[in-house]
Amino acid sequence: MTSLSIPWPEWPEFTVNVSKLLAIIAIFFIALLINRFLRVLTKLVIKHAATQSRAAQVREQQTRTLAGVLYGSGSKVVWFVAVLTALDQCHISVAPALTLAGLASVALGFGAQNLVRDLITGFYIVLEDQFVIGDTIQIGDATGRVEHLTLRRTVLRDARGALVTIANGEIRTVSNLSRDWSQAFVDISIAPEISLEKTMQALESAAAELRGDPSWSQALVDGPRILGVQAFDRSSSTVRLQVRTAPTRQDEVSRELRRRVQIEFQRQGLPLSNVQRFELVSASPSPPEAPKPDKPN
């Protein structure tokens, strides 16, 4: 009678394989937890719209886009590290992959350094809320309304109606002309022989009339106020007025103020400055005439 022998499994090797499998599962589980944490962290960047205004809605959309970019980039890095760690647990060399990734990053660093600079600057523009779509800004010599804004570029519509595209990396100083309030100065030149007291009274009447007009009071933040004599000479005296308005409305308010000042001056019979400009043109001296020969007698 023959006896059957049943081979026992090699427990040590089986235990090692199970430990490797558990280690790989733990690696991907930790990567998943980090991914969830990144999702929660990037949501803190989102600035929810407090009002229903277009600027607030655009601001929320921009921060949502920024949060999505941050989460996507961070998630890719986390999963890349997790895969490399799992391959190392399987005794698969990751040195070629790391070398290839290093070479690729160096190549991208040299070839796309301007693009990286644009993206970093655009990130700070959105994060710090320097300006949003709809704002009127000045960047260098370009002034206009922001029509489009991404992490790479800013597009303005200038006074001529032209679209001006500016790479975000080229922005060093930006002036936002549409935050909180705008300001304008109006200079009025008057004839020097007119009494300054009458002039001030006429300007104050025009300013008070503008402040009391319901159709314009909503556009005013402060003023118009008379600052005083800005300059004077023998030909004219210049009085300066200051007015603060709602964002981007300073030009129309200034034009209306000038119109009312002119009407008030005409009503009171006060003449404006009548300065005539003369251009002196130096004539080149003509050559002396040659003496005429004497006529023979």
Steps between C-alpha positions, in 0.01 A plus 500: 500500500653825381474828692440835331719794600347844467759775456461789738519854358812698560365729769791740520486589129122531512529733799748720315270530199204591720706767678601652166137502387393666825778757463385587146138528616612725784697720258199557275270546799728773637513659152119498494486668842750765390290555188190558713694741718614692190140526384395655833805727510457637147132576568618760751633703205148545359355844574124455501302790353352713776277688255335431166717752317685392190840580653430280803380214280808528277724506808343178628540331163865602479579367847318175417715464190811573706398241761448245223845567356664467843314178580577347160871578526530381860303182432726405210808543718350288780406211271836515321685465831261222607563299182878536534484388863285199407742400224785520747312260731480256208879527457460677167769761446360850478833664417432517121160660564651754738779578256250547217281723718803707600606550138146590401473757780833657401390519137169657598680740732720633219242489223196628686643735760299793363183290514575398859559865591167598341314227689656591835418869453145415390462283809587794726275738303199276563596401854566858616196637314704768325235538228216303342311501172316831466755711688668794331875475551824655380802285422793704374376707206187287452176605666167325450227272625592140579321283245670167571725366776679166526805378687710575190370828356289810557294652216398868513260703285656847471338835416547440127305175521811290437568178688837515677644164610761510777689199633460484878875455541552845348285672763713680756268780614123513452264785589140402565283798407166347594533399864296679768500842330656704221628857507524786255629857504337779300702815427316821410697787345354846564594849394734668750293819524196312640455502876614172650220512755233512228672215321497283811132572558415404143700176525337414833155558349578267209639234736199524733262470206677181389492354852129570531406341167349154576610368161865569587512467878521119473823535302663730759701372795645832617490855367527677269711719722709806416866450584605855415726677257722250324702747290492860383690736276436824315272334246275277717431346839429128535267370772493125569200294605511144633228236472488135609257278317382143478754275324568590133250790498750782548509602132125547457472685833789730400332584170171577674678717756673702227168548323332631815794730575479651154123553533546662842774732370279606209208561738709729720680664211847382605737464206739209478864552420565626150858394444643545157807304400750640258769299329813690420670378188855620456555599139836425350687821419495584131832561332587865452406638165787565268553873425345598172744627242485869431327593178728662246433863449 
